[in-house]
Amino acid sequence: MTTIQRKESNPIAHLTPEDIERIGIELDAIRDEVMGSRGERDAAYIRRVIAWQRGLELGSRGILLFSLFPPAWLVGTAALSVAKILENMEIGHNILHGQWDWMRDPKIHSTKWEWDHASPAEQWKHSHNELHHTYTNVVGKDNDLGYGIMRVDEQQPWHPMHLGQPLWNFINACFFEYGIAAYDLELGKNMATKERRRDPKFRAALKAVRKKIGKQVLKDYVVHPALSGPSFLHTIAANATANLVRNLWSHSVIMCGHFPSGVETFEKTSIDGETRGEWYLRQMLGSANISGSKAMHIMTGNLSHQIEHHLFPDMPSNRYAEIAPKIKDLFQRYGLSYTSGPLPKQVASAWWKVIRLSLPNKPVPAAAEPAEAPAAAPTAKVPATRWRRAQAPVTSA
Amino acid sequence: MHNMRTGAWRVVELITTPVVPADYLDVIAPLRNPRVLRAKIDAVRPETANSVSLLLRPGRGWAWHEPGQYVRVGVDVDGVRLWRSYSITSSPRRRDGRISITVNAVPDGVVSTHLVRHAKRGMILHLDPPTGEFTLGDPRPAKALFVTAGSGITPVMGMLRSALHELPDVVVVHSAGTREAVVFGAELRALAERGRIRLIERHTRADGRIKPADLDELVPDLFERQAWACGPNDMLDDLETHWADAGHEQLLRTERFRPTLISGSGGGTVTFAQSGTVVETDGSEPLLDSGEAAGVLMPSGCRMGICFSCVVPLREGAVRDLRDGQLTVAEPGDSIPVQTCVSAAAGPCTIEL
């Protein structure tokens, strides 16, 4: 884990390879216990959240039919903002992670769900579940590190473009769902050359996004406003506000997951041949939690338990709070720091990083610079066996 | 009128996108959904100590069944939707549009036990359209024989309740552990008393199982009859041999409840249904690796069980999750999505790829 090791203090220097595998075994045991006890109460939880969200959305849309009246506008917009946040965070994000696939309900399944978002579920699942969650915080592999427009780690090379990144970050926050759609399309990379632009796969993906955005825009800015008749313009404003509120909120929550200080990043070569224990450790060091009330956890889609979520991305979100004390204890016993803080503090910390890294790194005295990194041995890439456990599961059958 | 309605519906779909209007309506009218077939339990009637009959009100989209057919029923058991097949025991001509199924709690049967213990009025079940080849056919036979054991009586009861008036000569040979364990015992005996059927009841706990050779004595005109048999597999195997030996196999129709085989050591033959590829696997290699090695185009992603890109339907058989050892079992007709990168065969299985 070279990036860490270059820092002045290496947070895992005290861990032996055996320690790391033991961490993996302990985490697998926690996982098994929860996954084996999923049942009726969890199913009832997600169905209840969905029912609440639908009721809230229906109610808010109903109120906004009369958005001409300021009180109706205020109440309707607030309720719609909450409904939209719930839909994306606690419902959409988590269903698309496969957290509820075990119920075998085709209505609540990662392969069938579509969400109220500019990016089609299929594309988002690829860039988020597959790339971000597998290669979490690996510089050059996890594009979530700055979304390709920002520098959020000292190891990322500085470019004059980064001078403007506080502004880019703010603009991205306001239009976050479109930013995500562009990001899932890898728009920057795919628009760069003619060949890439004409790639049928990219064109099909682009078409899917255009269709999705078209439907979303038609709903929020044409159909619902038209239904509200004389309140047409007010409803447009209300829906735009609700979308803006959700964008700012989800952007803040997501920034808190991997950008605050205390979060580590990793080099590409460090994950060659990565074991399950090492993968777990990378998730532990690469994520940060947000502390707060139960309502806050639900509104963040339980991404406030980012550490727990990154360890077990397919665990039902209502269980993260339950295992958090055990995870914290594990961090303590192995001398690792469990990064967590209240929302304002974490948002400020993440923003400070964005501002600080808009400038190039402080020049390091030449002596401190490690000699030419020992040329990586030109061996064949070692396949990672992250699914393979250090200890075989105890099967009941 | 129809066009206007679909046009209006399209507008409603624009309002509710990305979900469909039915997703909202499901909360208040779960039986009205035209795309998801459900049923409400209207009544639960105990049949024996271990079985109940459920009177179901099917929702929109239910197609009428042929007597003898079965229906796949989806039941949420501890949060998980599990599907099982049950024979329809009611006549398709019921005026009230209800159907009934009879569920026998089998040992270790998760769904049957759940239904027998917990089914109650108002519960919602999921349905598939009725299906099955085990029917009376047209024209009706002049002389019929039904050989059943245990819950094997259920499809036959469906036939008798719907078509007995068209069957002039019926013999029913039914086996059960005890007299009390005979499902529909009272109804069958009443039919026998009225002379509508000839009932040969065998209580195996006291008298042992009927052997096919016994049938020659019990039913002297055995091979003059069209025969239907339903019960445990070994019984059906014996009957088929007996009929074949006599050169009358065309007179016998059988209905089997196929149990899914789970191998103790893990591993098994994996069939990729669409590509037609068949591979032998051991219990430790992910299906994804086995498929790729055999040249099947497998979707894949993180290869560690977190991204769900490799999910494909398991059509039949059993797979084991390599991480925690959990079994996923698909009955024939199921389509259960499984993660191929962390699942290995736990017996013969069929993957939809």
Boltz contact constraints between the chains, C-beta under 6 A:
constraints:
  - contact:
      token1: [A, 32]
      token2: [B, 324]
      max_distance: 6.0
  - contact:
      token1: [A, 35]
      token2: [B, 324]
      max_distance: 6.0
  - contact:
      token1: [A, 39]
      token2: [B, 78]
      max_distance: 6.0
  - contact:
      token1: [A, 39]
      token2: [B, 79]
      max_distance: 6.0
  - contact:
      token1: [A, 40]
      token2: [B, 78]
      max_distance: 6.0
  - contact:
      token1: [A, 40]
      token2: [B, 79]
      max_distance: 6.0
  - contact:
      token1: [A, 42]
      token2: [B, 79]
      max_distance: 6.0
  - contact:
      token1: [A, 43]
      token2: [B, 79]
      max_distance: 6.0
  - contact:
      token1: [A, 54]
      token2: [B, 24]
      max_distance: 6.0
  - contact:
      token1: [A, 98]
      token2: [B, 308]
      max_distance: 6.0
  - contact:
      token1: [A, 103]
      token2: [B, 79]
      max_distance: 6.0
  - contact:
      token1: [A, 103]
      token2: [B, 80]
      max_distance: 6.0
  - contact:
      token1: [A, 104]
      token2: [B, 80]
      max_distance: 6.0
  - contact:
      token1: [A, 104]
      token2: [B, 81]
      max_distance: 6.0
  - contact:
      token1: [A, 105]
      token2: [B, 81]
      max_distance: 6.0
  - contact:
      token1: [A, 110]
      token2: [B, 308]
      max_distance: 6.0
  - contact:
      token1: [A, 111]
      token2: [B, 311]
      max_distance: 6.0
  - contact:
      token1: [A, 111]
      token2: [B, 337]
      max_distance: 6.0
  - contact:
      token1: [A, 114]
      token2: [B, 18]
      max_distance: 6.0
  - contact:
      token1: [A, 116]
      token2: [B, 18]
      max_distance: 6.0
  - contact:
      token1: [A, 129]
      token2: [B, 307]
      max_distance: 6.0
  - contact:
      token1: [A, 130]
      token2: [B, 301]
      max_distance: 6.0
  - contact:
      token1: [A, 130]
      token2: [B, 302]
      max_distance: 6.0
  - contact:
      token1: [A, 130]
      token2: [B, 307]
      max_distance: 6.0
  - contact:
      token1: [A, 130]
      token2: [B, 309]
      max_distance: 6.0
  - contact:
      token1: [A, 133]
      token2: [B, 306]
      max_distance: 6.0
  - contact:
      token1: [A, 134]
      token2: [B, 302]
      max_distance: 6.0
  - contact:
      token1: [A, 215]
      token2: [B, 17]
      max_distance: 6.0
  - contact:
      token1: [A, 219]
      token2: [B, 17]
      max_distance: 6.0
  - contact:
      token1: [A, 223]
      token2: [B, 14]
      max_distance: 6.0
  - contact:
      token1: [A, 223]
      token2: [B, 15]
      max_distance: 6.0
  - contact:
      token1: [A, 313]
      token2: [B, 306]
      max_distance: 6.0
  - contact:
      token1: [A, 386]
      token2: [B, 304]
      max_distance: 6.0
  - contact:
      token1: [A, 387]
      token2: [B, 304]
      max_distance: 6.0
  - contact:
      token1: [A, 387]
      token2: [B, 305]
      max_distance: 6.0
  - contact:
      token1: [A, 387]
      token2: [B, 342]
      max_distance: 6.0
  - contact:
      token1: [A, 393]
      token2: [B, 324]
      max_distance: 6.0
  - contact:
      token1: [A, 393]
      token2: [B, 325]
      max_distance: 6.0
  - contact:
      token1: [A, 395]
      token2: [B, 325]
      max_distance: 6.0
